[in-house]
Amino acid sequence: MQPSLFASVQWTVSGLTKYIRDLLETDASLQDIRVSGEISNLSRPASGHIYFTLKDAGASLRCVMWRTEAMRLKLPLRDGMAIETHGRVGVYEVGGQYQLYVDQIRPVGEGALYQEFLRLKARLEAEGLFDTERKRAIPPLPKRIGIVTSGTGAALHDMLTAIRRRYPLAEVILAPAPVQGEDAPPKLLEALEALNHLDPSPDVILLGRGGGSIEDLWAFNDERVVRAVASSKTPVICGVGHETDFTLCDFAADLRAPTPTAAAELATQITVLDLQENLAALGTQLADFLTGLFDERDKALATLREGLRFFSPSRRILSERQRLDEEAHRLAVAQSHRFILEASLIGSLGKRLESLNPLQILGRGYAVVTRRTDQGVISRRKQVKSKDGIIIRVSDGDFEATVN
């Protein structure tokens, strides 16, 4: 073999490895792939990362799952287990090996379920079953809360604990139903229908269960259950699985909760503590309002009272009493003046009468002669005869005499 006329490219191990890594990691088709196989050489060191080999009959592939993704993994792994992985292809430069960096792991068969999930989701979504306009508001103060879940599961305990802690005033009605397995879908349908036919019906229904694989949660992807949730007369909050789990019931429900506990919290948005604080605030507002109202009414009453004083009977009585006092005073003055005038007049008349008094004439030497028998005044001589008895009255008295 003759040597090439052109010198070949001289690589270092690191440079070649980096070049190969760049080739692999810039290939978009290798950065979002699913690979199925059987687990071997499973290792879980203290770092929390997971190392294993994925193999089939003809080849093997080194795999690594970093700690952050491994913490979310709910599937227990073991050697010999058939799985389906999702991730990207990269190069471990130190070992000079390409490997699969895994971010999701499912049991074999789960991929088919996931494809069915996507197919059913697309069809129901096209029907408008998941439209936002169909969603109803959750009542802030529910009187009755219906729960559809397993009667013996931890999800029921978690929901009841949250309701008792946040809003114990609500009445809780449990419609128990299995939450996985072949019998679960028809039982879930019966539970939802039973709650919707109660009279009075619940104000909100909680549909929940704990986490699990897609197979464990498949009852909540059943088309019959999904349609029952969407057609429920009562608003439904769906809290199935954990935060990363999604089912078709989540899309059909009026509100999706990441966990059963979160579903109970969303159903009791206003807590007893909130009500107590609101009641205290309303009490303060009412007291302030009443105080202001009383002050305003007091001022208005004072104004009316002041105006009423001018029309009050007592004011008129006092005014008339004063006028009576003034009239009495004027009458007394008038009477006094009248008495003075009358006394003066009487004095004048007295003096006049005194001047006409016969007795005053007697003081000047005159006398009044009357008959002794009948006291008749004798003014002429012929009125008496000899021997008649007479009475002669002078200025200082009278005496008797006989006519000769």
Salt bridges, closest charged atoms under 4 A:
ASP22 OD2 - LYS18 NZ 3.18
ASP22 OD1 - ARG21 NH2 3.58
ASP32 OD1 - HIS86 NE2 2.40
GLU84 OE2 - ARG34 NH1 3.87
GLU93 OE2 - ARG21 NH1 2.25
ASP103 OD1 - HIS86 ND1 2.82
GLU110 OE2 - ARG106 NE 3.12
GLU116 OE2 - ARG119 NH2 2.34
GLU125 OE1 - LYS121 NZ 3.39
GLU127 OE2 - ARG123 NH1 3.90
GLU127 OE2 - ARG227 NH2 2.92
ASP158 OD1 - HIS157 ND1 3.64
GLU171 OE1 - ARG144 NE 3.10
GLU190 OE1 - LYS187 NZ 4.00
ASP222 OD1 - ARG224 NE 3.02
GLU223 OE1 - ARG123 NH2 2.80
GLU223 OE2 - ARG227 NH2 3.07
ASP245 OD1 - LYS74 NZ 3.49
ASP250 OD2 - ARG256 NE 3.96
ASP254 OD2 - ARG136 NH2 3.14
GLU265 OE2 - ARG165 NH2 3.48
GLU296 OE2 - ARG297 NH1 3.62
GLU306 OE2 - ARG309 NH2 2.83
GLU320 OE1 - ARG323 NH2 2.87
GLU327 OE2 - ARG330 NH2 2.02
GLU342 OE2 - ARG338 NE 2.77
ASP374 OD2 - ARG371 NH2 2.84
ASP388 OD1 - LYS385 NZ 3.72
GLU400 OE1 - ARG372 NH2 3.63
